[in-house]
Amino acid sequence: MGRMVIETTEQACALADILLAAAHSDHVYEEVEARTIEAAVREAMGREELPAQVAKHIADRDAGLIDVEAAVDALGLQGLTQRRALLCAVLRVLDADGVVVDEEDAFLEEVADMLDLPPEELMVIEYEL
């Protein structure tokens, strides 16, 4: 599976917002989810460390104020590979604590819908991970 390529700080913050919203979708935010978010953003940026501005954004962001649809739009993902990579990152965050509950499943489906990915594509992604 391909990976997302994040080139700007704004895109990195948008990705972090989506993943933070995913982590909070079950109303419990755990350290393992925080580490998974940071790793996903670093990977998408192709960096060993998060830029200070992005790390601060993650630390200070109020998940209740995140507009997920606006963040998805801000990423500007092109093509199926990029959209699938985002959904994989979301799924990794949701599964970071070892349990995916109904609220998290609903969040995943909402993001897939925002990405115009059909339900069959979501099933393929879940199977591959």
PyRosetta script that sets phi, psi and omega in degrees:
from pyrosetta import init, pose_from_sequence

init()
pose = pose_from_sequence("MGRMVIETTEQACALADILLAAAHSDHVYEEVEARTIEAAVREAMGREELPAQVAKHIADRDAGLIDVEAAVDALGLQGLTQRRALLCAVLRVLDADGVVVDEEDAFLEEVADMLDLPPEELMVIEYEL")
pose.set_psi(1, 140.4)
pose.set_omega(1, -179.7)
pose.set_phi(2, -72.7)
pose.set_psi(2, 175.0)
pose.set_omega(2, 178.7)
pose.set_phi(3, -122.9)
pose.set_psi(3, 158.3)
pose.set_omega(3, 175.0)
pose.set_phi(4, -73.0)
pose.set_psi(4, 148.6)
pose.set_omega(4, 174.6)
pose.set_phi(5, -118.7)
pose.set_psi(5, 111.6)
pose.set_omega(5, -180.0)
pose.set_phi(6, -104.5)
pose.set_psi(6, 123.5)
pose.set_omega(6, -174.4)
pose.set_phi(7, -108.3)
pose.set_psi(7, -20.2)
pose.set_omega(7, -175.5)
pose.set_phi(8, -123.0)
pose.set_psi(8, 160.1)
pose.set_omega(8, 175.8)
pose.set_phi(9, -61.9)
pose.set_psi(9, -38.3)
pose.set_omega(9, -179.7)
pose.set_phi(10, -62.5)
pose.set_psi(10, -42.5)
pose.set_omega(10, 177.5)
pose.set_phi(11, -65.3)
pose.set_psi(11, -40.0)
pose.set_omega(11, 179.5)
pose.set_phi(12, -62.6)
pose.set_psi(12, -41.0)
pose.set_omega(12, 178.4)
pose.set_phi(13, -67.8)
pose.set_psi(13, -36.3)
pose.set_omega(13, 177.2)
pose.set_phi(14, -64.7)
pose.set_psi(14, -44.4)
pose.set_omega(14, 177.0)
pose.set_phi(15, -61.1)
pose.set_psi(15, -45.5)
pose.set_omega(15, 178.8)
pose.set_phi(16, -59.1)
pose.set_psi(16, -40.3)
pose.set_omega(16, 178.9)
pose.set_phi(17, -60.5)
pose.set_psi(17, -45.7)
pose.set_omega(17, -179.8)
pose.set_phi(18, -61.5)
pose.set_psi(18, -44.7)
pose.set_omega(18, -178.2)
pose.set_phi(19, -70.6)
pose.set_psi(19, -35.0)
pose.set_omega(19, 174.8)
pose.set_phi(20, -64.3)
pose.set_psi(20, -42.8)
pose.set_omega(20, 177.8)
pose.set_phi(21, -62.2)
pose.set_psi(21, -38.7)
pose.set_omega(21, 177.0)
pose.set_phi(22, -61.5)
pose.set_psi(22, -47.2)
pose.set_omega(22, -178.1)
pose.set_phi(23, -62.4)
pose.set_psi(23, -32.6)
pose.set_omega(23, -178.6)
pose.set_phi(24, -89.7)
pose.set_psi(24, -3.5)
pose.set_omega(24, -175.2)
pose.set_phi(25, -63.5)
pose.set_psi(25, -22.6)
pose.set_omega(25, 176.5)
pose.set_phi(26, -98.7)
pose.set_psi(26, 8.5)
pose.set_omega(26, 177.4)
pose.set_phi(27, 68.1)
pose.set_psi(27, 16.3)
pose.set_omega(27, 176.7)
pose.set_phi(28, -134.9)
pose.set_psi(28, 124.1)
pose.set_omega(28, 179.8)
pose.set_phi(29, -113.0)
pose.set_psi(29, 116.7)
pose.set_omega(29, -175.6)
pose.set_phi(30, -110.8)
pose.set_psi(30, 156.8)
pose.set_omega(30, -179.2)
pose.set_phi(31, -57.4)
pose.set_psi(31, -38.0)
pose.set_omega(31, 179.7)
pose.set_phi(32, -63.3)
pose.set_psi(32, -33.1)
pose.set_omega(32, 177.0)
pose.set_phi(33, -69.8)
pose.set_psi(33, -40.5)
pose.set_omega(33, 177.9)
pose.set_phi(34, -59.9)
pose.set_psi(34, -44.8)
pose.set_omega(34, 179.4)
pose.set_phi(35, -65.0)
pose.set_psi(35, -37.3)
pose.set_omega(35, 179.8)
pose.set_phi(36, -67.0)
pose.set_psi(36, -39.7)
pose.set_omega(36, 177.6)
pose.set_phi(37, -62.8)
pose.set_psi(37, -49.7)
pose.set_omega(37, -179.6)
pose.set_phi(38, -59.7)
pose.set_psi(38, -42.4)
pose.set_omega(38, 179.3)
pose.set_phi(39, -63.9)
pose.set_psi(39, -41.1)
pose.set_omega(39, -179.5)
pose.set_phi(40, -65.2)
pose.set_psi(40, -41.2)
pose.set_omega(40, 179.5)
pose.set_phi(41, -68.2)
pose.set_psi(41, -43.2)
pose.set_omega(41, 177.2)
pose.set_phi(42, -59.3)
pose.set_psi(42, -45.2)
pose.set_omega(42, -179.5)
pose.set_phi(43, -61.0)
pose.set_psi(43, -45.2)
pose.set_omega(43, -179.2)
pose.set_phi(44, -64.6)
pose.set_psi(44, -30.5)
pose.set_omega(44, 178.4)
pose.set_phi(45, -85.5)
pose.set_psi(45, -12.0)
pose.set_omega(45, -177.5)
pose.set_phi(46, 67.9)
pose.set_psi(46, 36.9)
pose.set_omega(46, -175.9)
pose.set_phi(47, -126.1)
pose.set_psi(47, 153.8)
pose.set_omega(47, 175.9)
pose.set_phi(48, -78.1)
pose.set_psi(48, -33.9)
pose.set_omega(48, -177.8)
pose.set_phi(49, -126.3)
pose.set_psi(49, 149.6)
pose.set_omega(49, 173.6)
pose.set_phi(50, -74.5)
pose.set_psi(50, 139.8)
pose.set_omega(50, 171.4)
pose.set_phi(51, -59.5)
pose.set_psi(51, 147.1)
pose.set_omega(51, -176.4)
pose.set_phi(52, -55.2)
pose.set_psi(52, -39.9)
pose.set_omega(52, -178.9)
pose.set_phi(53, -63.2)
pose.set_psi(53, -38.7)
pose.set_omega(53, -179.7)
pose.set_phi(54, -72.2)
pose.set_psi(54, -42.6)
pose.set_omega(54, 178.0)
pose.set_phi(55, -60.3)
pose.set_psi(55, -41.6)
pose.set_omega(55, 178.2)
pose.set_phi(56, -65.3)
pose.set_psi(56, -41.3)
pose.set_omega(56, 178.6)
pose.set_phi(57, -58.2)
pose.set_psi(57, -46.2)
pose.set_omega(57, -179.9)
pose.set_phi(58, -63.5)
pose.set_psi(58, -44.9)
pose.set_omega(58, -176.7)
pose.set_phi(59, -66.7)
pose.set_psi(59, -35.1)
pose.set_omega(59, -172.8)
pose.set_phi(60, -96.2)
pose.set_psi(60, -11.2)
pose.set_omega(60, -170.8)
pose.set_phi(61, -71.2)
pose.set_psi(61, 132.6)
pose.set_omega(61, 174.2)
pose.set_phi(62, -89.3)
pose.set_psi(62, 109.1)
pose.set_omega(62, -175.1)
pose.set_phi(63, -59.1)
pose.set_psi(63, -26.5)
pose.set_omega(63, 179.7)
pose.set_phi(64, -69.2)
pose.set_psi(64, -15.0)
pose.set_omega(64, -178.3)
pose.set_phi(65, -101.8)
pose.set_psi(65, 4.4)
pose.set_omega(65, -175.5)
pose.set_phi(66, -79.5)
pose.set_psi(66, 128.8)
pose.set_omega(66, 172.6)
pose.set_phi(67, -97.3)
pose.set_psi(67, 97.1)
pose.set_omega(67, -173.6)
pose.set_phi(68, -61.9)
pose.set_psi(68, -42.3)
pose.set_omega(68, -178.7)
pose.set_phi(69, -62.6)
pose.set_psi(69, -40.6)
pose.set_omega(69, 177.3)
pose.set_phi(70, -65.2)
pose.set_psi(70, -38.1)
pose.set_omega(70, 178.2)
pose.set_phi(71, -66.1)
pose.set_psi(71, -40.7)
pose.set_omega(71, 176.9)
pose.set_phi(72, -61.1)
pose.set_psi(72, -45.4)
pose.set_omega(72, 178.5)
pose.set_phi(73, -61.7)
pose.set_psi(73, -40.1)
pose.set_omega(73, -178.5)
pose.set_phi(74, -64.3)
pose.set_psi(74, -27.3)
pose.set_omega(74, 178.0)
pose.set_phi(75, -67.1)
pose.set_psi(75, -32.1)
pose.set_omega(75, 179.4)
pose.set_phi(76, 60.6)
pose.set_psi(76, 41.0)
pose.set_omega(76, -176.7)
pose.set_phi(77, -66.4)
pose.set_psi(77, 134.1)
pose.set_omega(77, -180.0)
pose.set_phi(78, -112.3)
pose.set_psi(78, 129.4)
pose.set_omega(78, 173.6)
pose.set_phi(79, 83.0)
pose.set_psi(79, 161.9)
pose.set_omega(79, -177.7)
pose.set_phi(80, -62.6)
pose.set_psi(80, -40.5)
pose.set_omega(80, -177.3)
pose.set_phi(81, -60.3)
pose.set_psi(81, -44.1)
pose.set_omega(81, 179.9)
pose.set_phi(82, -66.0)
pose.set_psi(82, -42.6)
pose.set_omega(82, -179.7)
pose.set_phi(83, -66.9)
pose.set_psi(83, -39.6)
pose.set_omega(83, 177.2)
pose.set_phi(84, -65.0)
pose.set_psi(84, -38.1)
pose.set_omega(84, -179.8)
pose.set_phi(85, -63.5)
pose.set_psi(85, -39.0)
pose.set_omega(85, 176.8)
pose.set_phi(86, -63.9)
pose.set_psi(86, -45.6)
pose.set_omega(86, -179.4)
pose.set_phi(87, -62.9)
pose.set_psi(87, -36.0)
pose.set_omega(87, 176.1)
pose.set_phi(88, -63.1)
pose.set_psi(88, -42.4)
pose.set_omega(88, 178.7)
pose.set_phi(89, -63.1)
pose.set_psi(89, -42.1)
pose.set_omega(89, 177.6)
pose.set_phi(90, -61.4)
pose.set_psi(90, -45.8)
pose.set_omega(90, -178.8)
pose.set_phi(91, -63.2)
pose.set_psi(91, -37.5)
pose.set_omega(91, 177.3)
pose.set_phi(92, -62.6)
pose.set_psi(92, -40.2)
pose.set_omega(92, 178.3)
pose.set_phi(93, -66.5)
pose.set_psi(93, -45.4)
pose.set_omega(93, -179.2)
pose.set_phi(94, -60.8)
pose.set_psi(94, -34.8)
pose.set_omega(94, -176.2)
pose.set_phi(95, -92.8)
pose.set_psi(95, -0.5)
pose.set_omega(95, -174.8)
pose.set_phi(96, -58.7)
pose.set_psi(96, -34.6)
pose.set_omega(96, -179.0)
pose.set_phi(97, -89.2)
pose.set_psi(97, 3.7)
pose.set_omega(97, 175.7)
pose.set_phi(98, 87.3)
pose.set_psi(98, -2.2)
pose.set_omega(98, -178.5)
pose.set_phi(99, -137.6)
pose.set_psi(99, 129.1)
pose.set_omega(99, 174.1)
pose.set_phi(100, -112.9)
pose.set_psi(100, 114.4)
pose.set_omega(100, -177.6)
pose.set_phi(101, -96.6)
pose.set_psi(101, 173.1)
pose.set_omega(101, -175.5)
pose.set_phi(102, -55.0)
pose.set_psi(102, -42.0)
pose.set_omega(102, -179.7)
pose.set_phi(103, -62.2)
pose.set_psi(103, -36.4)
pose.set_omega(103, 179.0)
pose.set_phi(104, -71.3)
pose.set_psi(104, -39.8)
pose.set_omega(104, 175.3)
pose.set_phi(105, -59.6)
pose.set_psi(105, -43.1)
pose.set_omega(105, 179.7)
pose.set_phi(106, -62.7)
pose.set_psi(106, -41.1)
pose.set_omega(106, 178.4)
pose.set_phi(107, -62.1)
pose.set_psi(107, -45.7)
pose.set_omega(107, 179.5)
pose.set_phi(108, -58.8)
pose.set_psi(108, -43.7)
pose.set_omega(108, 178.9)
pose.set_phi(109, -64.6)
pose.set_psi(109, -38.2)
pose.set_omega(109, 177.7)
pose.set_phi(110, -63.0)
pose.set_psi(110, -44.5)
pose.set_omega(110, 179.6)
pose.set_phi(111, -65.4)
pose.set_psi(111, -42.2)
pose.set_omega(111, 177.6)
pose.set_phi(112, -58.3)
pose.set_psi(112, -40.6)
pose.set_omega(112, 178.2)
pose.set_phi(113, -64.8)
pose.set_psi(113, -42.7)
pose.set_omega(113, 177.4)
pose.set_phi(114, -60.5)
pose.set_psi(114, -31.2)
pose.set_omega(114, -179.0)
pose.set_phi(115, -88.4)
pose.set_psi(115, 2.4)
pose.set_omega(115, -177.7)
pose.set_phi(116, 57.9)
pose.set_psi(116, 37.2)
pose.set_omega(116, 176.0)
pose.set_phi(117, -97.3)
pose.set_psi(117, 129.0)
pose.set_omega(117, -179.6)
pose.set_phi(118, -70.8)
pose.set_psi(118, 158.8)
pose.set_omega(118, 180.0)
pose.set_phi(119, -54.0)
pose.set_psi(119, -33.5)
pose.set_omega(119, 179.7)
pose.set_phi(120, -63.7)
pose.set_psi(120, -36.5)
pose.set_omega(120, 179.4)
pose.set_phi(121, -65.8)
pose.set_psi(121, -40.1)
pose.set_omega(121, 177.3)
pose.set_phi(122, -61.6)
pose.set_psi(122, -41.2)
pose.set_omega(122, 179.0)
pose.set_phi(123, -64.5)
pose.set_psi(123, -39.0)
pose.set_omega(123, 178.8)
pose.set_phi(124, -63.7)
pose.set_psi(124, -44.9)
pose.set_omega(124, -178.9)
pose.set_phi(125, -63.3)
pose.set_psi(125, -45.7)
pose.set_omega(125, 179.2)
pose.set_phi(126, -61.3)
pose.set_psi(126, -38.2)
pose.set_omega(126, 179.4)
pose.set_phi(127, -67.6)
pose.set_psi(127, -41.4)
pose.set_omega(127, -177.9)
pose.set_phi(128, -66.5)
pose.set_psi(128, -30.7)
pose.set_omega(128, 179.8)
pose.set_phi(129, -87.5)
pose.dump_pdb("model.pdb")
